[in-house]
């Protein structure tokens, strides 16, 4: 079986990409798969005795069953919580897509599945000319869209889906994440997205605890790589 990868993007920052990615990693691992994780680019990291560390990357690593050096999982890590292309410019670093492809290949060689989490939204820049979409393109992996269910999500979700198609990326499905439990007409918004995007891979309700992970057993069964 060759490794299967998924690139997890979102309608915006803070919509639950890490939550979904970690939960999917856990669910796939429970089905007996060797699961690796990758956070190609991260900003808003904290400095530790081991160097800069992204909380998102560490959350993913905690669920992975394929061990890898931190620098392989998160090749580009920046301290300020700003757009990666600005953070990289301030640090005097040029993000190299070839490096990201090489790190992904290392992870894929030891795994059945690799969960790759983007930063920000689908078109978030990482260099003056490239963005998150280009990472998914060079890795040649299907894209999962996490939709933060809140006011404005319809426009953001439909624009992102259209852009995924324009870039000829393989769309693996979408996830409805209930980040705003007080959202007006949540059911109506959900029906609109179903009509446009199809049935979601998962619907994640608002969680009572920030550190809780939803059960994505059903989604993992649909996304398991086939031999």
C-alpha positions in Angstrom: 0.0 0.0 0.0 1.4 3.4 -1.0 0.9 6.3 1.5 -2.2 8.4 1.0 -2.1 12.0 2.0 -4.7 14.6 2.7 -4.2 18.4 2.8 -6.5 20.0 5.3 -7.4 23.6 4.6 -10.1 26.0 6.0 -12.4 28.8 5.1 -10.2 31.1 7.4 -7.8 31.0 10.3 -9.3 29.7 13.6 -12.0 27.5 12.0 -10.8 24.2 13.4 -8.2 22.8 11.0 -6.0 21.5 13.8 -8.9 20.0 15.7 -10.1 18.1 12.7 -6.6 17.1 11.6 -5.7 15.7 15.1 -9.0 13.9 15.4 -8.7 12.4 12.0 -5.2 11.3 12.7 -6.4 9.6 15.9 -9.3 7.9 14.1 -7.1 6.6 11.3 -4.5 5.3 13.8 -7.2 3.5 15.7 -8.0 1.6 12.5 -4.5 0.3 12.5 -2.8 2.7 10.1 0.6 4.1 10.4 -0.3 7.8 10.3 2.2 10.7 9.9 1.5 14.3 10.2 2.8 17.5 8.7 2.4 21.2 9.4 4.5 22.6 6.5 4.5 26.2 7.6 3.5 27.7 11.0 3.5 31.1 12.6 2.6 32.2 16.1 5.1 29.7 17.6 6.6 29.8 21.1 10.3 29.5 21.9 11.2 26.4 24.0 14.5 24.8 25.0 14.3 22.9 21.8 13.7 25.9 19.6 10.5 27.4 18.1 7.5 25.1 18.4 4.1 25.4 16.9 1.2 24.4 19.2 -0.7 23.2 16.1 2.2 21.0 15.1 2.7 19.6 18.6 -1.1 18.7 18.8 -0.8 16.8 15.6 2.4 15.0 16.7 0.7 13.8 19.8 -1.8 11.8 17.7 0.6 10.5 15.1 1.8 6.9 15.1 4.8 7.6 12.8 7.6 9.3 14.8 9.6 12.0 13.0 12.0 14.8 13.9 10.1 18.0 14.6 11.8 19.8 11.7 10.5 17.2 9.3 6.9 17.7 10.6 7.2 21.5 10.7 10.0 22.6 8.4 9.2 26.4 8.6 8.3 27.8 12.0 8.0 31.5 12.9 7.3 33.3 16.1 5.0 36.2 15.3 1.3 35.3 14.8 1.1 36.9 11.4 0.8 35.7 7.8 3.6 33.2 7.0 5.0 35.2 4.1 5.4 38.3 6.2 6.9 36.2 9.1 9.3 34.6 6.8 10.4 37.9 5.3 11.0 39.3 8.7 13.1 36.3 9.7 15.1 36.5 6.4 13.9 33.0 5.4 12.7 32.0 2.0 10.1 29.2 2.1 11.2 26.6 -0.5 8.4 24.3 -1.9 11.1 21.7 -2.9 12.0 21.4 0.8 8.4 20.8 1.7 8.0 18.2 -0.9 11.1 16.4 0.3 10.0 16.4 3.9 6.6 15.1 2.9 8.3 12.3 0.9 10.2 11.3 4.1 7.0 11.1 6.1 5.1 9.2 3.4 7.9 6.6 3.1 7.2 5.4 6.6 3.4 5.8 6.7 0.1 4.5 5.3 -1.4 8.0 5.5 -0.1 11.5 6.0 -2.3 14.3 7.3 -1.0 17.7 6.2 -2.5 20.8 7.9 -2.3 24.1 6.1 -2.1 27.5 7.8 -4.8 30.1 7.5 -7.0 29.7 4.5 -6.6 28.1 1.0 -4.9 31.1 -0.5 -2.9 32.3 2.5 0.5 33.4 1.1 3.8 31.7 2.0 6.0 33.6 -0.5 5.4 36.7 -2.7 4.3 34.3 -5.4 3.0 31.1 -3.7 0.5 30.2 -1.1 -1.1 27.2 0.7 -2.7 26.1 -2.6 0.7 25.6 -4.1 1.7 23.3 -1.2 -1.3 21.0 -1.9 -0.4 21.1 -5.6 3.2 20.0 -5.2 2.3 17.3 -2.8 -0.4 16.0 -5.1 -2.8 15.2 -2.3 -6.6 15.6 -2.1 -7.9 18.6 -0.2 -10.3 18.5 2.7 -12.1 21.8 3.5 -13.0 22.7 7.1 -15.8 25.2 7.1 -16.2 27.2 10.3 -20.0 27.4 10.7 -20.5 31.1 11.5 -21.9 34.2 9.7 -20.2 34.5 6.4 -19.3 30.8 6.0 -21.4 30.4 2.8 -19.4 32.9 0.8 -16.0 31.7 2.2 -16.8 28.0 1.7 -18.1 28.4 -1.9 -15.2 30.7 -2.9 -12.7 28.3 -1.5 -14.3 25.3 -3.2 -14.3 27.1 -6.5 -10.7 28.0 -6.1 -9.8 24.4 -5.4 -11.5 23.4 -8.6 -9.8 26.1 -10.6 -6.4 24.8 -9.4 -7.4 21.3 -10.5 -6.9 20.0 -7.0 -8.7 16.8 -6.0 -11.5 17.8 -3.5 -11.9 15.0 -0.9 -14.8 16.6 0.9 -15.7 19.2 3.5 -16.3 19.3 7.2 -18.9 21.4 9.1 -17.3 22.7 12.3 -19.7 24.3 14.8 -17.5 27.1 16.0 -20.4 29.4 16.8 -23.1 27.6 18.8 -25.2 30.8 18.6 -25.2 31.0 14.8 -28.5 32.1 13.4 -30.1 29.7 10.8 -27.3 27.2 11.3 -29.5 24.4 9.9 -30.4 26.4 6.8 -26.7 27.3 6.2 -25.9 23.6 6.5 -28.5 22.6 3.9 -27.2 25.3 1.5 -23.7 23.9 1.8 -24.9 20.3 1.3 -26.7 21.4 -1.9 -23.5 23.0 -3.2 -20.7 20.8 -1.7 -22.3 17.5 -1.1 -22.7 15.6 2.2 -20.0 16.6 4.7 -17.4 14.1 5.8 -18.2 15.1 9.4 -20.2 17.5 11.4 -18.4 18.7 14.5 -20.6 20.2 17.2 -19.4 23.0 19.5 -17.1 21.3 22.0 -17.4 21.9 25.7 -13.7 21.5 26.2 -11.1 23.1 24.0 -8.8 20.1 24.3 -11.5 17.6 23.4 -11.3 15.8 20.1 -14.4 14.7 18.2 -15.0 11.1 17.2 -14.2 10.9 13.5 -14.5 7.1 13.1 -17.0 7.4 10.2 -14.9 10.0 8.4 -11.8 7.9 8.8 -13.6 4.9 7.3 -14.5 6.9 4.2 -11.0 8.4 3.9 -8.9 5.3 4.5 -6.4 4.6 1.7 -7.2 1.7 -0.5 -4.6 -0.9 -1.4 
